[in-house]
Amino acid sequence: MNKMELVEHIVAETELSKTAAAAVIDAIVGGITKALKKGDDVRLVGFGTFSVKKRAAGKGRNPATGASIKIPASKNARFKAGTALKAALNKK
């Protein structure tokens, strides 16, 4: 499902216009991004938790040349599914 398909789903389930539904999605994604940038976790009960994982710097190799390269430290977003979401996915 892409963003436009999600907008269509929201429009079908609610009385919102396509523009309003797209604005809601943008606001949710923006809010989650802002919280993660501050280092906060975002917990959506029944759905899951978004968090930030720090990765240490390291060394790697360029596979084409074999040269050693430095891999800088970085932060990555993580998602852990909640119990209700896991149950819904595994329900037969």
MARSE-457212 format. One record per residue: x, y, z of N, C-alpha, C in turn; residue in one letter. Coordinates in pm, whole numbers, plus 50000, padded with zeros to 5 digits. Example, Ala and Ser with C-alpha at 12.3 -4.5 7.8 and 13.67 -1.06 7.14 Angstrom:
@n.x->51319 n.y->49431 n.z->50780 ca.x->51230 ca.y->49550 ca.z->50780 c.x->51320 c.y->49670 c.z->50780 aa->a $
@n.x->51285 n.y->49775 n.z->50708 ca.x->51367 ca.y->49894 ca.z->50714 c.x->51290 c.y->50003 c.z->50787 aa->s $
This chain:
@n.x->50085 n.y->49882 n.z->50000 ca.x->50000 ca.y->50000 ca.z->50000 c.x->50090 c.y->50124 c.z->50000 aa->m $
@n.x->50063 n.y->50215 n.z->49910 ca.x->50138 ca.y->50340 ca.z->49907 c.x->50054 c.y->50451 c.z->49970 aa->n $
@n.x->50108 n.y->50573 n.z->49971 ca.x->50039 ca.y->50684 ca.z->50037 c.x->49902 c.y->50712 c.z->49976 aa->k $
@n.x->49892 n.y->50711 n.z->49844 ca.x->49764 ca.y->50742 ca.z->49780 c.x->49659 c.y->50635 c.z->49810 aa->m $
@n.x->49701 n.y->50509 n.z->49817 ca.x->49608 ca.y->50402 ca.z->49853 c.x->49562 c.y->50418 c.z->49997 aa->e $
@n.x->49651 n.y->50463 n.z->50084 ca.x->49614 ca.y->50488 ca.z->50223 c.x->49517 c.y->50606 c.z->50232 aa->l $
@n.x->49540 n.y->50709 n.z->50153 ca.x->49448 ca.y->50824 ca.z->50148 c.x->49310 c.y->50776 c.z->50103 aa->v $
@n.x->49304 n.y->50694 n.z->49999 ca.x->49176 ca.y->50641 ca.z->49951 c.x->49105 c.y->50559 c.z->50059 aa->e $
@n.x->49181 n.y->50481 n.z->50135 ca.x->49123 ca.y->50402 ca.z->50244 c.x->49064 c.y->50493 c.z->50351 aa->h $
@n.x->49137 n.y->50599 n.z->50388 ca.x->49087 ca.y->50693 ca.z->50490 c.x->48962 c.y->50763 c.z->50440 aa->i $
@n.x->48960 n.y->50803 n.z->50314 ca.x->48842 ca.y->50868 ca.z->50256 c.x->48722 c.y->50775 c.z->50261 aa->v $
@n.x->48743 n.y->50646 n.z->50230 ca.x->48633 ca.y->50549 ca.z->50230 c.x->48582 c.y->50522 c.z->50371 aa->a $
@n.x->48669 n.y->50528 n.z->50471 ca.x->48629 ca.y->50497 ca.z->50609 c.x->48576 c.y->50617 c.z->50685 aa->e $
@n.x->48606 n.y->50737 n.z->50640 ca.x->48564 ca.y->50859 ca.z->50710 c.x->48494 c.y->50952 c.z->50612 aa->t $
@n.x->48458 n.y->51067 n.z->50661 ca.x->48394 ca.y->51168 ca.z->50575 c.x->48493 c.y->51276 c.z->50533 aa->e $
@n.x->48621 n.y->51247 n.z->50542 ca.x->48723 ca.y->51344 ca.z->50506 c.x->48742 c.y->51349 c.z->50354 aa->l $
@n.x->48786 n.y->51466 n.z->50307 ca.x->48820 ca.y->51479 ca.z->50165 c.x->48959 c.y->51419 c.z->50143 aa->s $
@n.x->48996 n.y->51401 n.z->50017 ca.x->49129 ca.y->51348 ca.z->49986 c.x->49238 c.y->51443 c.z->50038 aa->k $
@n.x->49215 n.y->51572 n.z->50024 ca.x->49312 ca.y->51671 ca.z->50070 c.x->49330 c.y->51663 c.z->50221 aa->t $
@n.x->49219 n.y->51654 n.z->50293 ca.x->49225 ca.y->51646 ca.z->50439 c.x->49291 c.y->51516 c.z->50485 aa->a $
@n.x->49259 n.y->51406 n.z->50418 ca.x->49317 ca.y->51277 ca.z->50455 c.x->49469 c.y->51279 c.z->50432 aa->a $
@n.x->49512 n.y->51338 n.z->50320 ca.x->49656 ca.y->51348 ca.z->50293 c.x->49724 c.y->51437 c.z->50396 aa->a $
@n.x->49655 n.y->51544 n.z->50439 ca.x->49711 ca.y->51633 ca.z->50541 c.x->49724 c.y->51561 c.z->50675 aa->a $
@n.x->49628 n.y->51474 n.z->50707 ca.x->49634 ca.y->51397 ca.z->50832 c.x->49755 c.y->51303 c.z->50828 aa->v $
@n.x->49773 n.y->51233 n.z->50718 ca.x->49887 ca.y->51142 ca.z->50705 c.x->50018 c.y->51219 c.z->50719 aa->i $
@n.x->50028 n.y->51334 n.z->50651 ca.x->50150 ca.y->51415 ca.z->50659 c.x->50175 c.y->51461 c.z->50802 aa->d $
@n.x->50069 n.y->51499 n.z->50874 ca.x->50083 ca.y->51544 ca.z->51013 c.x->50130 c.y->51431 c.z->51103 aa->a $
@n.x->50077 n.y->51311 n.z->51083 ca.x->50117 ca.y->51195 ca.z->51164 c.x->50263 c.y->51162 c.z->51140 aa->i $
@n.x->50302 n.y->51153 n.z->51014 ca.x->50441 ca.y->51122 ca.z->50980 c.x->50534 c.y->51232 c.z->51031 aa->v $
@n.x->50493 n.y->51356 n.z->51018 ca.x->50573 ca.y->51468 ca.z->51068 c.x->50589 c.y->51465 c.z->51219 aa->g $
@n.x->50482 n.y->51431 n.z->51290 ca.x->50488 ca.y->51421 ca.z->51435 c.x->50579 c.y->51310 c.z->51482 aa->g $
@n.x->50570 n.y->51195 n.z->51417 ca.x->50657 ca.y->51082 ca.z->51451 c.x->50802 c.y->51118 c.z->51423 aa->i $
@n.x->50829 n.y->51179 n.z->51309 ca.x->50965 ca.y->51218 ca.z->51272 c.x->51022 c.y->51318 c.z->51372 aa->t $
@n.x->50941 n.y->51417 n.z->51410 ca.x->50986 ca.y->51519 ca.z->51505 c.x->51021 c.y->51457 c.z->51640 aa->k $
@n.x->50938 n.y->51365 n.z->51688 ca.x->50963 ca.y->51300 ca.z->51816 c.x->51090 c.y->51215 c.z->51810 aa->a $
@n.x->51109 n.y->51141 n.z->51701 ca.x->51227 ca.y->51058 ca.z->51686 c.x->51354 c.y->51142 c.z->51678 aa->l $
@n.x->51347 n.y->51256 n.z->51610 ca.x->51463 ca.y->51345 ca.z->51601 c.x->51503 c.y->51397 c.z->51738 aa->k $
@n.x->51406 n.y->51416 n.z->51828 ca.x->51435 ca.y->51459 ca.z->51965 c.x->51487 c.y->51344 c.z->52050 aa->k $
@n.x->51476 n.y->51221 n.z->52000 ca.x->51522 ca.y->51105 ca.z->52075 c.x->51412 c.y->51036 c.z->52154 aa->g $
@n.x->51288 n.y->51080 n.z->52137 ca.x->51174 ca.y->51021 ca.z->52206 c.x->51122 c.y->50898 c.z->52132 aa->d $
@n.x->51061 n.y->50807 n.z->52205 ca.x->50990 ca.y->50694 ca.z->52144 c.x->50847 c.y->50737 c.z->52117 aa->d $
@n.x->50785 n.y->50676 n.z->52017 ca.x->50644 ca.y->50700 ca.z->51986 c.x->50571 c.y->50568 c.z->52004 aa->v $
@n.x->50483 n.y->50561 n.z->52104 ca.x->50409 ca.y->50438 ca.z->52134 c.x->50263 c.y->50455 c.z->52093 aa->r $
@n.x->50219 n.y->50370 n.z->52004 ca.x->50079 ca.y->50367 ca.z->51963 c.x->50022 c.y->50235 c.z->52016 aa->l $
@n.x->49948 n.y->50245 n.z->52125 ca.x->49898 ca.y->50126 ca.z->52194 c.x->49817 c.y->50040 c.z->52097 aa->v $
@n.x->49850 n.y->49912 n.z->52093 ca.x->49782 ca.y->49819 ca.z->52005 c.x->49844 c.y->49810 c.z->51866 aa->g $
@n.x->49927 n.y->49907 n.z->51831 ca.x->49991 ca.y->49907 ca.z->51699 c.x->50139 c.y->49877 c.z->51709 aa->f $
@n.x->50213 n.y->49960 n.z->51784 ca.x->50354 ca.y->49936 ca.z->51800 c.x->50429 c.y->50057 c.z->51849 aa->g $
@n.x->50562 n.y->50045 n.z->51851 ca.x->50648 ca.y->50150 ca.z->51903 c.x->50756 c.y->50185 c.z->51801 aa->t $
@n.x->50770 n.y->50314 n.z->51774 ca.x->50878 ca.y->50365 ca.z->51691 c.x->50987 c.y->50415 c.z->51785 aa->f $
@n.x->51113 n.y->50383 n.z->51756 ca.x->51223 ca.y->50428 ca.z->51840 c.x->51345 c.y->50454 c.z->51752 aa->s $
@n.x->51448 n.y->50513 n.z->51815 ca.x->51573 ca.y->50542 ca.z->51745 c.x->51680 c.y->50448 c.z->51798 aa->v $
@n.x->51756 n.y->50389 n.z->51709 ca.x->51867 ca.y->50300 ca.z->51743 c.x->51995 c.y->50364 c.z->51693 aa->k $
@n.x->52093 n.y->50378 n.z->51782 ca.x->52222 ca.y->50434 ca.z->51742 c.x->52313 c.y->50323 c.z->51694 aa->k $
@n.x->52380 n.y->50348 n.z->51583 ca.x->52478 ca.y->50254 ca.z->51529 c.x->52616 c.y->50317 c.z->51542 aa->r $
@n.x->52709 n.y->50242 n.z->51595 ca.x->52845 ca.y->50291 ca.z->51614 c.x->52917 c.y->50298 c.z->51480 aa->a $
@n.x->53020 n.y->50380 n.z->51477 ca.x->53105 ca.y->50389 ca.z->51358 c.x->53181 c.y->50258 c.z->51343 aa->a $
@n.x->53222 n.y->50230 n.z->51224 ca.x->53295 ca.y->50106 ca.z->51200 c.x->53378 c.y->50114 c.z->51075 aa->g $
@n.x->53438 n.y->50002 n.z->51041 ca.x->53519 ca.y->49994 ca.z->50920 c.x->53452 c.y->49898 c.z->50823 aa->k $
@n.x->53467 n.y->49925 n.z->50696 ca.x->53413 ca.y->49839 ca.z->50592 c.x->53508 c.y->49832 c.z->50475 aa->g $
@n.x->53468 n.y->49760 n.z->50374 ca.x->53549 ca.y->49748 ca.z->50252 c.x->53465 c.y->49780 c.z->50130 aa->r $
@n.x->53525 n.y->49852 n.z->50038 ca.x->53463 ca.y->49877 ca.z->49909 c.x->53477 c.y->49747 c.z->49830 aa->n $
@n.x->53364 n.y->49683 n.z->49795 ca.x->53374 ca.y->49554 ca.z->49727 c.x->53437 c.y->49563 c.z->49587 aa->p $
@n.x->53428 n.y->49677 n.z->49524 ca.x->53484 ca.y->49691 ca.z->49390 c.x->53636 c.y->49704 c.z->49393 aa->a $
@n.x->53687 n.y->49780 n.z->49491 ca.x->53831 ca.y->49806 ca.z->49493 c.x->53904 c.y->49734 c.z->49606 aa->t $
@n.x->53830 n.y->49692 n.z->49706 ca.x->53892 ca.y->49627 ca.z->49821 c.x->53951 c.y->49726 c.z->49920 aa->g $
@n.x->53934 n.y->49855 n.z->49892 ca.x->53988 ca.y->49958 ca.z->49980 c.x->53909 c.y->49964 c.z->50110 aa->a $
@n.x->53978 n.y->49991 n.z->50219 ca.x->53916 ca.y->50005 ca.z->50350 c.x->53848 c.y->50141 c.z->50358 aa->s $
@n.x->53728 n.y->50146 n.z->50411 ca.x->53654 ca.y->50273 ca.z->50425 c.x->53601 c.y->50284 c.z->50568 aa->i $
@n.x->53581 n.y->50409 n.z->50610 ca.x->53521 ca.y->50435 ca.z->50741 c.x->53370 c.y->50448 c.z->50722 aa->k $
@n.x->53295 n.y->50380 n.z->50807 ca.x->53149 ca.y->50392 ca.z->50807 c.x->53113 c.y->50478 c.z->50927 aa->i $
@n.x->53055 n.y->50596 n.z->50905 ca.x->53026 ca.y->50686 ca.z->51017 c.x->52914 c.y->50633 c.z->51106 aa->p $
@n.x->52911 n.y->50681 n.z->51229 ca.x->52803 ca.y->50649 ca.z->51322 c.x->52674 c.y->50707 c.z->51266 aa->a $
@n.x->52562 n.y->50641 n.z->51295 ca.x->52434 ca.y->50691 ca.z->51245 c.x->52321 c.y->50654 c.z->51340 aa->s $
@n.x->52207 n.y->50715 n.z->51317 ca.x->52086 ca.y->50683 ca.z->51391 c.x->51985 c.y->50627 c.z->51292 aa->k $
@n.x->51914 n.y->50522 n.z->51333 ca.x->51816 ca.y->50459 ca.z->51245 c.x->51684 c.y->50442 c.z->51319 aa->n $
@n.x->51575 n.y->50457 n.z->51246 ca.x->51442 ca.y->50437 ca.z->51303 c.x->51413 c.y->50288 c.z->51312 aa->a $
@n.x->51349 n.y->50247 n.z->51420 ca.x->51310 ca.y->50108 ca.z->51441 c.x->51160 c.y->50105 c.z->51470 aa->r $
@n.x->51097 n.y->49995 n.z->51435 ca.x->50956 ca.y->49974 ca.z->51468 c.x->50941 c.y->49837 c.z->51529 aa->f $
@n.x->50873 n.y->49832 n.z->51642 ca.x->50843 ca.y->49704 ca.z->51707 c.x->50692 c.y->49692 c.z->51713 aa->k $
@n.x->50639 n.y->49589 n.z->51651 ca.x->50494 ca.y->49568 ca.z->51645 c.x->50439 c.y->49539 c.z->51784 aa->a $
@n.x->50319 n.y->49593 n.z->51811 ca.x->50252 ca.y->49569 ca.z->51938 c.x->50181 c.y->49434 c.z->51938 aa->g $
@n.x->50137 n.y->49395 n.z->52056 ca.x->50071 ca.y->49265 ca.z->52073 c.x->49945 c.y->49252 c.z->51988 aa->t $
@n.x->49864 n.y->49357 n.z->51985 ca.x->49739 ca.y->49351 ca.z->51908 c.x->49767 c.y->49338 c.z->51758 aa->a $
@n.x->49867 n.y->49408 n.z->51709 ca.x->49902 ca.y->49399 ca.z->51568 c.x->49954 c.y->49260 c.z->51534 aa->l $
@n.x->50040 n.y->49206 n.z->51620 ca.x->50090 ca.y->49069 ca.z->51598 c.x->49975 c.y->48970 c.z->51596 aa->k $
@n.x->49882 n.y->48985 n.z->51689 ca.x->49768 ca.y->48893 ca.z->51696 c.x->49682 c.y->48902 c.z->51569 aa->a $
@n.x->49661 n.y->49026 n.z->51521 ca.x->49580 ca.y->49045 ca.z->51401 c.x->49647 c.y->48982 c.z->51279 aa->a $
@n.x->49779 n.y->48991 n.z->51272 ca.x->49850 ca.y->48934 ca.z->51157 c.x->49852 c.y->48782 c.z->51160 aa->l $
@n.x->49848 n.y->48724 n.z->51279 ca.x->49856 ca.y->48579 ca.z->51291 c.x->49722 c.y->48510 c.z->51305 aa->n $
@n.x->49614 n.y->48588 n.z->51304 ca.x->49480 ca.y->48532 ca.z->51313 c.x->49444 c.y->48462 c.z->51182 aa->k $
@n.x->49388 n.y->48343 n.z->51192 ca.x->49353 ca.y->48268 ca.z->51070 c.x->49210 c.y->48283 c.z->51034 aa->k $
